[in-house]
Amino acid sequence: MAAQASEGQFDLVIIGSGPGGYVTAIRASQLGMKVAIVERELLGGICLNWGCIPTKALLKSGEVYEQLGHLADYGLSVEKRGFDFEAVVKRSRKVAAQLNSGVAFLMKKHKVEVVEGTARLEKGEGAPKVVVALKAGGSRTLTGKSVILATGARARTIPAIGLEPDGERVWTYREALAPKAAPKSLIVIGSGAIGIEFASFYRALGSEVTVVEALPRILPVEDEEVSKAAHKAFEKRGLKFRVPANVKKLTKTKSGVAVEIEADGKTETLGADVCIVAVGIVGNVENLGLEALGVKVERTHVVVDKHGSTGVPGLYAIGDVAGPPWLAHKASHEGVHCVEHIAGLKPTNIESPIPGCTYSTPQIASVGLTEAQAKEQGREPKVGRFPFRVNGKAIAAGETEGFVKTVFDGETGALIGAHMIGGEVTEMIQGFTLAMTLEATEAELQGAVFPHPTMSEAMHEASLDAYGMVLHI
C-alpha cells in the first residue's frame, strides 16, 4: 500500500477500487494527478474478489472435470474420475487473492494512496469532501478537485417472497462462490449471465440444476437465435428450465428450499437443497450522502451525463453504480474517459461498442445490435451465419457446437452486431468489437485474411454469408 500523504488534499479522490476505480486511478496518475482511492473491503472490488475472476476459475475447474467424462472421444482414458470441491474453491480464492495483490502493487507503482475505510460525501468549497471512517479506527477527511464514485453494485434480493440470502440455503453469487460443499440439487432464479454461469458450473460437477426465468427465453439480452441454441445446448447437458415462470414464494424446508412458481396459469412447487438468487443487481448508493448533495438517483443508479458528471460540481460516477450495462470492462472504459475529460483532454469514445460474455459451456459472446433490434430501428439488416460443425479447427478440437452470426446495415454495409455461441467465443468477440470501433464494413471483413485452421474462420465465413459468398457450406 502506498504511504499516507501528510495531508488529505488531492487532485482526485476515487471511492471504490473495482475495475472502474483502480483503472481510473492508474490513468489519473499517468496524467500527473495526485490520487487517493478509498476502499472499504478488498482492492479490486467485487469483480476481482467475488465476481468475474473467481467465477471463471470455478468454471474452468468445472469445464476440465466435465471434459474428463469425454476422454474416450479423444482416444484417452483414466481409471477414476472425481473432484475435491474444497480444493476447487481454494484454487478460485487463490486466483482472486493473487490479483488482489496485483492491484495493490499497481497502486503503489503509480503512487496512488489507498485509504481503507468507508466513505461518505459532505459539501465542500468545490467538489464534495470525502469523510472516511477508517478501518483502523477514527476518521479522515479527503478533499479533491474532483471526486469519482465507483462504488459498484450488489445482488438484488426480494425479501417479500423469500429471495433473501441466508448463506446456507439461499445464496447470491457471493455465497455460491465458496460454499462448504457442492449441493446435490440446485434451483437458480434468473437466467442472465450470472445465473447461467453458476448453473453451468454446478451442473458440470453433477448437481441437478433447474433454472427459473420470468421472461419468455433464457439469456434475454442475447440475440434470439443464440438464446434458443443455448437453451438446447444446456438441456443436452442436463440443465432443466422453467421458462417463462414467475417465482411466487420461496420457503425453507427441513432438507432445503421449496420454490413456488406460476407458469401457464398453473402453480408448481420445485424442491432443491439450495437456491441461487440471480435476479439482477442494485447500485451501491446508500449512506454516501448523495441526497444532501442533490445527486439524482434513479432505480438505485446515479444519473450522469456522457462524461460521468452528476451535475454536482466536481462529482462524477462510473461503472455499475452509474447504470447498465453492468460490466467490468465498461466500468474501466468509463473511468478512463471520465478522468481524461477532467484533465481537459479529448477523451476516449464513450460510445464505443461494448461486448458482453457469458462463460458457460458453451460460451456466449455478443456485441452491438441483435437482428431484432436492427429491425426495430428501421434498418434492413443483412444477416450472415456460419456453424462451427463445418469448421476444421472446431471439428479437430471437438468443439462443433454453436455458430457465429453477423448483422450488417443493409444500406451502408457497416457491421452493427455480432453474436456467437461455442467454444472460446469470448476470446473471439474482440475481433468484431474492434471492427465495429473502426467502423468496418462488409468489404473490410470479407477482405481480411483469417488464419487457418482456427475457429475464428467462422467469423470470416459469417461475414461472407451475409452477402451470399460463404465458401464452406
HUTAGI-V383915 format. One record per backbone hydrogen bond with DSSP energy under -0.5 kcal/mol. NH is the residue of the N-H (numbers start at 1). CO is the residue of the C=O. If there is no record, write none. Layout:
# HUTAGI-V383915
nh-><NH | NH>
co-><CO | CO>
This chain:
# HUTAGI-V383915
nh-><2 | 10 | 11 | 12 | 13 | 14 | 15 | 16 | 16 | 18 | 22 | 23 | 23 | 24 | 25 | 26 | 27 | 28 | 29 | 30 | 31 | 32 | 33 | 35 | 36 | 37 | 38 | 39 | 44 | 45 | 48 | 49 | 50 | 51 | 51 | 53 | 55 | 56 | 57 | 58 | 59 | 60 | 61 | 62 | 63 | 64 | 65 | 66 | 67 | 68 | 69 | 69 | 70 | 71 | 73 | 74 | 74 | 75 | 76 | 85 | 88 | 89 | 90 | 91 | 92 | 93 | 94 | 95 | 96 | 97 | 98 | 99 | 100 | 101 | 102 | 103 | 104 | 105 | 106 | 107 | 108 | 109 | 110 | 111 | 112 | 113 | 113 | 115 | 115 | 116 | 117 | 117 | 118 | 119 | 120 | 121 | 122 | 126 | 129 | 130 | 131 | 131 | 132 | 132 | 133 | 133 | 134 | 134 | 135 | 137 | 140 | 142 | 142 | 143 | 145 | 146 | 147 | 148 | 149 | 150 | 150 | 154 | 156 | 158 | 161 | 162 | 163 | 164 | 166 | 167 | 171 | 171 | 176 | 177 | 177 | 178 | 178 | 186 | 187 | 188 | 189 | 189 | 190 | 190 | 192 | 196 | 197 | 198 | 199 | 200 | 201 | 202 | 203 | 204 | 205 | 206 | 207 | 208 | 209 | 210 | 211 | 212 | 213 | 219 | 222 | 227 | 228 | 229 | 230 | 231 | 232 | 233 | 234 | 235 | 236 | 237 | 238 | 239 | 240 | 242 | 244 | 245 | 246 | 248 | 248 | 249 | 250 | 251 | 253 | 257 | 258 | 259 | 260 | 260 | 261 | 261 | 262 | 263 | 266 | 268 | 270 | 270 | 272 | 274 | 275 | 276 | 277 | 277 | 278 | 278 | 279 | 282 | 284 | 285 | 288 | 293 | 294 | 294 | 295 | 298 | 301 | 302 | 303 | 305 | 308 | 310 | 313 | 315 | 316 | 317 | 318 | 321 | 322 | 323 | 327 | 331 | 332 | 333 | 334 | 335 | 336 | 337 | 338 | 339 | 340 | 341 | 342 | 343 | 344 | 345 | 347 | 350 | 352 | 355 | 356 | 358 | 360 | 363 | 364 | 365 | 366 | 367 | 369 | 374 | 375 | 376 | 377 | 378 | 379 | 381 | 382 | 383 | 384 | 386 | 388 | 390 | 391 | 392 | 395 | 396 | 397 | 398 | 398 | 399 | 403 | 404 | 405 | 406 | 407 | 408 | 409 | 410 | 413 | 415 | 416 | 416 | 417 | 418 | 419 | 420 | 421 | 422 | 425 | 427 | 428 | 429 | 431 | 432 | 433 | 434 | 435 | 436 | 437 | 438 | 439 | 440 | 442 | 445 | 446 | 447 | 448 | 450 | 457 | 458 | 459 | 460 | 461 | 462 | 463 | 464 | 465 | 466 | 467 | 468 | 469>
co-><112 | 143 | 34 | 34 | 146 | 36 | 148 | 14 | 38 | 150 | 18 | 18 | 19 | 20 | 21 | 22 | 23 | 24 | 25 | 26 | 27 | 29 | 28 | 33 | 12 | 113 | 14 | 115 | 17 | 42 | 44 | 45 | 46 | 46 | 47 | 47 | 51 | 52 | 53 | 54 | 55 | 56 | 57 | 58 | 59 | 60 | 61 | 62 | 63 | 64 | 65 | 66 | 67 | 68 | 70 | 70 | 71 | 72 | 71 | 83 | 84 | 85 | 86 | 87 | 88 | 89 | 90 | 91 | 92 | 93 | 94 | 95 | 96 | 97 | 98 | 99 | 100 | 101 | 102 | 103 | 104 | 105 | 106 | 108 | 107 | 35 | 111 | 37 | 113 | 114 | 39 | 115 | 133 | 117 | 131 | 288 | 129 | 127 | 122 | 142 | 120 | 129 | 130 | 140 | 118 | 131 | 132 | 138 | 116 | 134 | 132 | 130 | 140 | 8 | 10 | 11 | 314 | 13 | 316 | 15 | 148 | 282 | 280 | 163 | 158 | 159 | 158 | 162 | 170 | 170 | 169 | 275 | 172 | 173 | 174 | 174 | 175 | 208 | 274 | 210 | 187 | 276 | 188 | 212 | 278 | 192 | 193 | 194 | 195 | 196 | 197 | 198 | 199 | 200 | 201 | 203 | 202 | 184 | 207 | 186 | 240 | 188 | 242 | 191 | 219 | 223 | 224 | 225 | 226 | 227 | 228 | 229 | 230 | 231 | 232 | 233 | 235 | 234 | 209 | 211 | 213 | 213 | 262 | 246 | 260 | 260 | 161 | 258 | 256 | 272 | 251 | 270 | 249 | 258 | 259 | 268 | 246 | 266 | 263 | 261 | 259 | 268 | 257 | 185 | 169 | 187 | 171 | 275 | 189 | 276 | 156 | 154 | 152 | 283 | 285 | 289 | 290 | 291 | 290 | 301 | 298 | 321 | 296 | 309 | 305 | 315 | 311 | 312 | 147 | 308 | 149 | 318 | 319 | 320 | 325 | 327 | 328 | 329 | 330 | 331 | 332 | 333 | 334 | 335 | 336 | 337 | 338 | 339 | 341 | 340 | 345 | 348 | 349 | 353 | 366 | 364 | 358 | 422 | 358 | 420 | 356 | 418 | 416 | 370 | 371 | 372 | 373 | 375 | 374 | 379 | 408 | 381 | 406 | 404 | 402 | 387 | 388 | 390 | 391 | 392 | 393 | 394 | 395 | 394 | 421 | 386 | 419 | 384 | 417 | 382 | 414 | 408 | 409 | 440 | 407 | 414 | 407 | 367 | 405 | 365 | 403 | 363 | 422 | 424 | 425 | 425 | 428 | 428 | 429 | 430 | 431 | 432 | 433 | 434 | 436 | 435 | 413 | 441 | 442 | 443 | 444 | 448 | 454 | 455 | 456 | 456 | 457 | 458 | 459 | 460 | 461 | 462 | 464 | 465 | 464>
